[in-house]
Amino acid sequence: MVSATKPEMPVSPRTSARMATSSVGTTVLGWLAFVSLVATAVLGLVVSPRDVVTGDAVRFLYLHVPVIWVAYGAFISCAIASALFLWKGKSRADRGRHLDRVAGASAEVGVVFTALALITGAMWGRITWGVYWQWDARLTMTAMMFVSFLGYLALRRLPTEPSVRSKRAAIAALVSSVNLPLVHFSVDWWRTLHQEASLSVDEAEITGNMYSVLLFSSVAFVLTGIWLVAHRYRVIRLEEIRDDEGLELAIAARRAEAGVD
């Protein structure tokens, strides 16, 4: 009796050699990120003192502030890679694909961390302002940045010729990046409920221990963000290899059907 199960497509040596998304460097980086995140949890929940005004709610500081910083960095990386793609990416296909992967991976991580910033900010706002959401300048601009980069990621998924898609996505990334300075300086340019930059507040508002824990947590989340971007970059590369080899196999199959050598 013949089995009706479709045989799996053999994996080429080229694909199998690059199947893993990790390396010694990213493994070490991942462990450093994990240990530093655990240490951040201990420092934020145990070592850091309660705030005299907001009490234990101040511990959101060690999560909310670092994740938006990582989002900033990821979106800036996306914008730089996109600008370089439009400037020099067309001259060399391999460089262009590399820059496109960096931009895509950075944007994905930036969107995730922006979502975390919005969620933690809403929880913190419920305690300090009494509501989860206010149409505050900083909150509104952050939401607009989140939606614009979601649109960028959706554009990358549209079925079209890869070079055309990459060019359109690069332009969209630069347009979306206009939101970055608007988000960052919104507390200075407009009347806003949101506090000013956390590292520029008065010493009476943030003690030495709080300041140190905030800096440590920022390093922990930056390491995590870099680790995630590295892995997403490699996943995108594997997807491109799969698509390229799938196209080659499809062409070979059609040529075999037509009897062409």
CORGI-V333767 format. One record per pair of residues at least 24 apart in sequence whose ideal C-beta (glycine too) atoms are under 8 Angstrom apart, sorted by the first residue. I is the first residue (numbers start at 0). GAP is how many residues later the second one is. D is the distance in Angstrom with one decimal. If there is no record, write none. Layout:
i=<I;I>
gap=<GAP;GAP>
d=<D;D>
//
This chain:
i=<8;11;13;13;14;14;14;14;17;17;17;18;20;20;20;20;21;21;25;25;25;28;28;28;28;29;31;32;32;32;32;32;35;35;35;35;36;36;36;38;38;39;39;39;39;39;42;42;42;43;43;46;46;47;47;47;48;48;48;50;53;53;56;56;56;57;59;59;59;59;60;60;60;61;61;61;62;62;62;63;63;63;63;64;64;64;64;65;65;65;65;65;65;66;66;66;66;66;66;67;67;67;67;68;68;68;69;69;69;69;69;69;69;70;70;70;70;70;71;71;71;72;72;72;73;73;73;73;73;73;73;74;74;74;74;74;74;74;74;75;75;76;76;76;76;77;77;77;77;77;77;77;77;77;77;78;78;78;78;80;81;81;81;81;81;82;82;84;84;84;85;85;85;85;88;88;95;95;96;96;99;99;99;100;100;100;100;101;101;102;102;102;103;103;103;103;103;104;104;104;104;104;105;106;106;106;106;107;107;108;108;108;108;109;110;110;110;110;111;112;112;113;113;113;113;114;116;117;117;117;128;133;135;135;135;136;136;136;136;136;136;136;137;137;137;137;137;138;140;140;140;140;141;143;143;144;144;144;144;144;147;147;147;148;148;150;151;161>
gap=<240;233;227;231;223;226;227;230;219;220;223;219;210;213;214;217;209;212;201;204;205;194;197;198;201;197;191;187;190;191;193;194;180;183;184;187;183;184;187;177;181;173;176;177;180;181;170;173;174;169;173;162;166;161;162;165;158;160;161;159;73;74;67;70;71;152;60;63;64;67;137;149;153;151;152;155;53;57;154;53;56;57;60;133;149;152;153;148;151;152;154;155;156;46;47;49;50;53;154;45;46;49;74;149;152;153;39;40;43;151;152;154;155;39;40;42;43;46;38;108;112;37;149;152;32;33;35;36;39;151;155;31;32;35;70;74;101;102;105;101;104;25;26;29;152;24;25;26;28;29;32;71;74;95;99;94;95;98;101;25;87;88;89;91;92;87;91;81;82;85;81;84;85;88;77;81;67;70;69;143;66;69;70;132;135;136;139;127;131;66;67;70;49;52;65;128;132;124;125;127;128;131;123;42;45;46;66;45;124;116;119;120;123;39;35;38;39;42;116;108;112;28;31;32;35;31;25;24;25;28;64;59;56;57;58;49;50;52;53;54;55;57;45;48;49;54;56;55;38;41;42;45;41;35;38;31;34;35;37;38;27;28;31;24;27;25;24;78>
d=<7.3;6.0;6.9;7.3;7.6;5.6;7.0;6.3;7.2;6.5;6.5;7.1;5.1;4.1;5.7;7.1;7.2;8.0;6.3;5.1;6.7;6.4;6.6;4.9;7.3;5.1;5.6;6.7;4.1;4.3;8.0;5.1;7.4;6.4;3.6;6.0;5.0;7.6;6.5;7.1;7.1;7.5;6.2;4.3;4.7;7.9;4.6;6.2;7.4;5.8;6.6;6.6;6.6;5.7;5.8;4.8;6.5;6.0;7.2;7.9;6.7;5.8;6.3;4.3;6.5;7.1;5.7;6.7;4.2;7.9;6.7;7.0;6.1;5.7;6.0;4.2;7.7;5.3;7.3;6.2;4.2;5.6;5.9;4.9;6.4;7.9;7.2;7.6;5.0;4.5;7.2;3.9;7.5;4.7;7.9;4.5;4.9;6.8;6.0;7.1;7.1;4.0;7.5;6.0;7.3;7.4;7.5;7.7;4.7;5.1;6.0;7.5;4.0;4.8;7.9;4.0;4.4;6.1;8.0;6.5;7.1;7.9;7.1;6.7;4.6;7.0;4.7;3.3;6.6;6.2;6.8;7.1;7.0;4.5;7.4;6.7;7.6;6.2;5.9;7.5;6.8;6.7;7.7;4.0;7.4;7.7;4.7;7.9;4.1;4.5;6.5;7.8;7.9;5.2;7.3;5.8;6.0;3.9;7.6;6.7;7.3;3.8;7.7;4.0;5.6;7.6;6.4;6.6;7.8;4.7;7.1;5.1;7.2;7.8;7.5;7.8;7.5;6.8;7.8;6.9;4.4;7.3;7.4;5.1;4.7;6.0;7.8;7.8;6.4;7.1;6.7;5.8;7.7;5.8;7.4;7.5;5.7;4.9;7.8;3.8;4.2;6.0;5.6;5.5;5.7;6.0;6.7;6.5;5.5;5.7;4.8;5.1;6.5;6.2;6.7;5.2;6.1;6.5;7.7;7.9;6.6;6.8;6.5;4.6;7.3;6.7;6.7;6.4;6.7;6.5;6.3;5.8;5.3;4.8;5.6;4.2;7.2;7.5;4.1;7.5;4.6;7.5;6.7;4.7;5.5;5.4;3.9;6.9;6.3;4.9;4.5;5.0;5.3;5.7;7.9;7.1;3.9;7.0;7.9;5.5;7.5;3.9;5.9;7.9;5.2;7.3;5.3;8.0>
//
